[in-house]
Amino acid sequence: MEARDISRAVIERLPRYYRYLGELKDAGTERISSKELSALMKVTASQIRQDLNHFGGFGQQGYGYNVSYLYEEIAKILGLDRKHNLILIGAGHLGQALANYANFERRGFEIKGIFDIDKDIQGKKIRGITVQPMEEIGNLMRDKNVDIAVLTIPKAEALKVAKELSSYGIKAIWNFAHVDLDVPDDIVVENVHLSESLMRLSYNLSNQVEV
């Protein structure tokens, strides 16, 4: 089944399956039933079976799921069986925190370049990568075959930079700027609006208190 036929809710649960299965694999668990996985993930066994059936099922009646096999298959579904080159634009506090997150490499995401407009930051090394001026983005993208750009810059700059990235043939943008980007439809955009996430948390907390 093609990705467009899968609901966003199902896709958003896949990384959780991957994380839990990875922990089970590391603990030496060879197989698990949907009921057992349900107890761990706080998702119904029926929901787990429905989610996985979108991609082929993977389970066997009376056996459950082979943990290593399912872990590897979900990795393929998520595209983690191949390498992705990315650049990070914005070397402030958030940008540096993301650059120092070691799990990127373990998941197949390799930072090829870091860029910033601040001349005081340019030339500084973050995890061995030298922060470059923005004017060098095009050259690096051509040399390193970059798939993904991570934006941790103010929204006014993000709109301009996204347009520039489009002209260089970027395939995907992980957007931390608090603005919706206007890019061609063939560029995949994942927005991470931190303040919106905090407001959702506030809403849930308020409603929990009122109950």
N, C-alpha and C positions, 0 to 999 in steps of 0.2 A: 504493500500500500504506500502511496506517495505521501511525503511529509505534509502536504496541504490538507490531506484528509484526516489528519490527526489533530485532535483538539489541543489548544495551548495548555490546558490543565494537565493533560497526559504528558506532554513534553516537559512541563515544569517538574513533574514527579520523577522523571528519568534520572536526573543527577542524584536524587535521594536514594533510589534503588542502587545506583552505582556505588554510592558511598557506603551504604549498609552492606552490600555484597562484598565490597573490598575489605571491610572490617571482619566479616565472617570468613573470608578467604584467608586473611592474615592469621585468624584464630585457629585455622585448620579445619573449619567446617566444610564437609564435602557436599552435603545436600541439605535442602530445607524445603518445607512445605509452605504453601501460601498462607496457611493458618499461623505457622511459626513466624514467618516474615511479617504477617499482619500484626502480631503481638509486639514485634520490635519497632515497626514503623508507625504504628497507630493509624494504619490504613486498613480498611476491611479486606478480607481475603478475596471477596468477590471483586472488589475494585482492582486488586493486584492482578487477578486473572484477566479481567477485562483489559487493563492497560497493556499487559504483555501479549495478549491475543492480537492486538493491533499489528504486532511485529512478527507474529508466527507462533506465539504461545510459549515454546521452550520447555514446558513441563511434561511430566509423564504421570499418568494415573497410577496412584499407589506408591509413587516414588517421590514426587515433588520436583524440585529444580536442582540441577547440578550447579553448585555455587560458582565454580571456576568458569564453567561454560557460559552461564548466564551473565556473569561479570564481563567476560570478553565480548559477548554479543551486544550488550548494552553499550560497551565502549565503542563498538563499530557504529551503532545507531547514533551515538553522540559525536561521531567523527574523531574520537580520541585514538584511533588506530593509525593516524597519520599526523605528521608534524604541521604546525601552523606558525609562521613567522609573523611577529607583530612589532609595531612601534608604539611608543608611549609619548604623547604630546602633552606637556605640562609637568614640570619637575618640582612642583611645590610639595607640601606635606603629603597630600593624598597620592600624588604621582610617585613619590619616593616610597611610600608604604607599599603601593602595588608593585613597584619594581623590585622591592626586597622580599616579595612573597614567593618563597621557593617552590610552592606547589605548581606554579605555572609550568616550570620545566618538567616536573613529574607527570603532568597531564598532556605534555606535548606542545606547549605554547612557549616559544623561544623569543625573548625580547632581542630584537636586532638593532634598535636605536631608541634614544631618548632625546626629546627636543624641547626647547623653551626659548621664549623671547627675551628673558632676563639675562643680560650680559654677565651679571654677577654669578649666575648659576652655570652658564655655559663654560665648558672645560672641566667642571666638577665630575668626578666619577661616582656612579651609583652601581654597586655590585660589579664593578669592573667595566661598566659601559660609560663612555664619556658623553656628557650632555652637549648636544650640538645646537647651533642656531637653526631657526625654522627654515632658512633658505636651503638647507641641505636635505630636506625631506625627499624631494623628487629624486635626487641622485641615489639615496640609499634605497628607496623603494624599487628603483630599476635594478640595482645591484644585488639586492637580497631577496627579491621575489616575495614581498610582504603581502600577507593576506588581510591582516586585521590592524586597525588603528584604535588605540585607547585614548580617549579625550578626557583630560582632567583640567580643563581650562574654563575661564569665564564664558557665559553663554554668548556674548557678543562675538568673541573670538571664535567660538565653536562653530558658529554658522559660516564664517568665512573659511575656516580651516576645512570644514566638511566639504565645501564646494571645491577647494583646492585638491583635497584627497580624491574626490570623484574624478577629476581630470587626470589623476595619476593611475586610475584603475583600481582603487582599493575595493576589496570585496565585502568587507564587514567593518562596522564601527561599534565599539563598546563605549557608550556615551555616558559619562558622569556629569556632563554639563547640564544645568537645569533649563533645558530648552529642547524642543522637538526639532530635529534636523530635517532640512529639505534636501533630500538626496534622491537620485534615480531609484526606481523600484528594484533594480537588480542588486542594490547594495543592502546587505542585511544590517539592521540596526538593533542593538539591544540597549535600551535605556535603563540606567541605574540612577534614579532620582532619590537621593538619600533623604531629603526632607519629606518627600511623599511617603517613604517607608516609615519614617518616624511618626508621621501623622496617622498612618494606618495603625501603628502600634498604640498611639494615644487613643484612637477610637475604640480599639478592642479592649484596652485597659479601662476606659470610661464605662463601656457597656458591661464589662465584667463586674465592676464595682457597683453598678446600679442594680444588678440582678439580685 
